Protein backbone atom coordinates (compact mmCIF):
# COMPACT_ATOMS: atom_id res chain seq x y z
CA UNK A 1 0.00 0.00 0.00
CA UNK A 2 1.13 3.52 -0.73
CA UNK A 3 1.71 5.87 2.21
CA UNK A 4 -0.76 8.74 2.17
CA UNK A 5 0.17 11.49 4.62
CA UNK A 6 -2.72 13.40 6.13
CA UNK A 7 -5.48 10.99 5.09
CA UNK A 8 -8.30 10.47 7.55
CA UNK A 9 -9.30 6.83 7.99
CA UNK A 10 -12.55 5.37 9.24
CA UNK A 11 -12.99 2.59 11.79
CA UNK A 12 -12.59 -0.79 10.10
CA UNK A 13 -10.79 0.61 7.04
CA UNK A 14 -7.75 -1.43 5.93
CA UNK A 15 -4.62 0.70 6.39
CA UNK A 16 -1.88 -1.81 5.64
CA UNK A 17 -0.72 -5.40 5.37
CA UNK A 18 1.61 -7.18 7.76
CA UNK A 19 4.38 -9.33 6.28
CA UNK A 20 6.70 -11.92 7.79
CA UNK A 21 9.79 -9.93 8.85
CA UNK A 22 11.76 -13.00 9.93
CA UNK A 23 12.61 -13.85 6.30
CA UNK A 24 14.70 -10.69 5.88
CA UNK A 25 15.59 -10.08 9.55
CA UNK A 26 16.15 -13.41 11.36
CA UNK A 27 15.46 -13.18 15.08
CA UNK A 28 13.15 -10.15 14.85
CA UNK A 29 9.64 -10.38 16.27
CA UNK A 30 6.91 -9.76 13.70
CA UNK A 31 5.13 -6.49 14.44
CA UNK A 32 3.44 -3.52 12.83
CA UNK A 33 4.35 0.14 13.18
CA UNK A 34 1.93 3.00 12.77
CA UNK A 35 1.52 6.50 14.14
CA UNK A 36 -1.45 8.68 14.95
CA UNK A 37 -1.00 12.42 14.75
CA UNK A 38 -3.72 14.93 15.62
CA UNK A 39 -3.13 18.59 14.88
CA UNK A 40 0.64 18.01 14.85
CA UNK A 41 0.74 16.10 18.14
CA UNK A 42 1.59 12.39 18.22
CA UNK A 43 -0.92 10.28 20.16
CA UNK A 44 -0.29 6.85 21.71
CA UNK A 45 -2.10 4.53 19.25
CA UNK A 46 -2.60 1.81 21.88
CA UNK A 47 -5.50 3.91 23.20
CA UNK A 48 -7.41 3.00 20.05
CA UNK A 49 -6.65 -0.74 19.89
CA UNK A 50 -8.58 -3.60 21.43
CA UNK A 51 -6.56 -5.89 23.68
CA UNK A 52 -6.53 -9.34 22.08
CA UNK A 53 -4.33 -12.40 22.28
CA UNK A 54 -1.28 -12.41 20.03
CA UNK A 55 -1.76 -13.97 16.61
CA UNK A 56 -0.68 -17.56 16.51
CA UNK A 57 0.78 -18.96 13.27
C-alpha positions in Angstrom: 0.0 0.0 0.0 1.1 3.5 -0.7 1.7 5.9 2.2 -0.8 8.7 2.2 0.2 11.5 4.6 -2.7 13.4 6.1 -5.5 11.0 5.1 -8.3 10.5 7.5 -9.3 6.8 8.0 -12.5 5.4 9.2 -13.0 2.6 11.8 -12.6 -0.8 10.1 -10.8 0.6 7.0 -7.7 -1.4 5.9 -4.6 0.7 6.4 -1.9 -1.8 5.6 -0.7 -5.4 5.4 1.6 -7.2 7.8 4.4 -9.3 6.3 6.7 -11.9 7.8 9.8 -9.9 8.9 11.8 -13.0 9.9 12.6 -13.8 6.3 14.7 -10.7 5.9 15.6 -10.1 9.6 16.2 -13.4 11.4 15.5 -13.2 15.1 13.2 -10.2 14.9 9.6 -10.4 16.3 6.9 -9.8 13.7 5.1 -6.5 14.4 3.4 -3.5 12.8 4.3 0.1 13.2 1.9 3.0 12.8 1.5 6.5 14.1 -1.5 8.7 15.0 -1.0 12.4 14.8 -3.7 14.9 15.6 -3.1 18.6 14.9 0.6 18.0 14.8 0.7 16.1 18.1 1.6 12.4 18.2 -0.9 10.3 20.2 -0.3 6.9 21.7 -2.1 4.5 19.2 -2.6 1.8 21.9 -5.5 3.9 23.2 -7.4 3.0 20.0 -6.7 -0.7 19.9 -8.6 -3.6 21.4 -6.6 -5.9 23.7 -6.5 -9.3 22.1 -4.3 -12.4 22.3 -1.3 -12.4 20.0 -1.8 -14.0 16.6 -0.7 -17.6 16.5 0.8 -19.0 13.3 
